């Protein structure tokens, strides 16, 4: 029966610890690594660096200069 089983996801290293991933916790190797990743997301550890937007930029459309007549 094991000969006709199709693996749905390739085994890859766990992004947290590097052990081979399991089908039940893909792409992680265990529930522990799943929880570690979730904790990192919830704590804000995964952040894309960006410059803060000033209040002047967020108020609305740009106002044309009055000297352009």
ABEGO torsion letter per residue (X at the ends): XAAABBBABBBBBBAAAGBBBBAAAOABABAAAAAAAAAAAAAGABBBBBBBBBAAAAAEBBBBBAAAX
